[in-house]
Amino acid sequence: MPRFLATAAAALMATTAFLPLKTVHAEKLSVMWGQVHFPPSSIVTGKDAGTGFMDRQLDLIIEKLPQYEHKKVPMSVMRLLEMMQKGEQICFPSLQKNPAREAFIDFSPFLFVNLSNGLIINAANRDKYAPYLKEDGTADFGELVASGQFTFKYHDGKSYTAEIDSVLKRFKDQKSDSLLQQQGNIDRAQDLKQLEFGRVDAVLGRLIETLAFAREQGKGDLISFIPVSAETPYDTIHVGCAKGDWNKDFMKDLAKAATEIREDEDFVNSYMGWVPTDLVSTQRGFHKEALSRE
């Protein structure tokens, strides 16, 4: 090496030897968690914010995934699904699978099970449904809508069951007067009031969620429930994240966390504490059955 190059190299080494060393850290992947005000399972506002079952579930997930940056963002169901369809780095802790959603959402193993969606009605009006009930106590939702005798309230953007979603789509396309669409966040207080005063005949939803809220309001005896025929008695509930290259490693870590959480007895007990007492044994049985199928 020519002497002037050797001298320059030595000088450079001497200079850099005294420069402070910088440790390079890989930037954490940032994951947004959509939060929908859906009491009593998810409570985003008010003095009880963060105390819902889904809120505790999300905290457990975040606790098990410290290698990621997590950000909770309140939003509506419609905004959540729009962001997922765009492939943004967003997840939601409690989603039901269906073919339409699987086109743009990746799902974790199930975390818990929930009794299937059905018809929440005013108990005082149950006799009106008697001509339509099958021997097992279920009803054909399509037949009820087609009869024109009832008004059904449903939430825009929410997936219920394969049968209910199919009927809703069919009769929405026909602009049926039997369907009343609710937009924005679900308002259970409004649902109960509309049932109580006969403004709607039924609200589509889950018995456990609605009954828990009704009992808190001292109106547990107000409502009754009619399951929809051609449906399984329960649904598995999953964490859902928008598809994209961003989530490949995240979904693997999330799958491990979900599997651990759903088998944690403290987690199961916290969920059962949210279930009405007379339905706990049924719910535990469905949870065990779902675990045995995976």
Secondary structure, 3 states (H helix, E strand, C coil): CCHHHHHHHHHHHHHHCCCCCCCCCCCCCEEEEEECCECCCECCCCCCCCCCHHHHHHHHHHHHCCCCEEEEEECCHHHHHHHHHCCCCEEEEEEECCHHHHCCEEECCCCEEEECCEEEEEHHHHHHHHHHECCCCCECHHHHHHHCCCCEEEECCCCCCHHHHHHHHHHHHCCCCCEEEECCCCCHHHHHHHHHCCCCCEEEECHHHHHHHHHHCCCHHHEEEECECCCCCEEEEEEEEECCHHHHHHHHHHHHHHHHHHCCHHHHHHHHCCCCHHHHHHHHHHHHHHHHCC
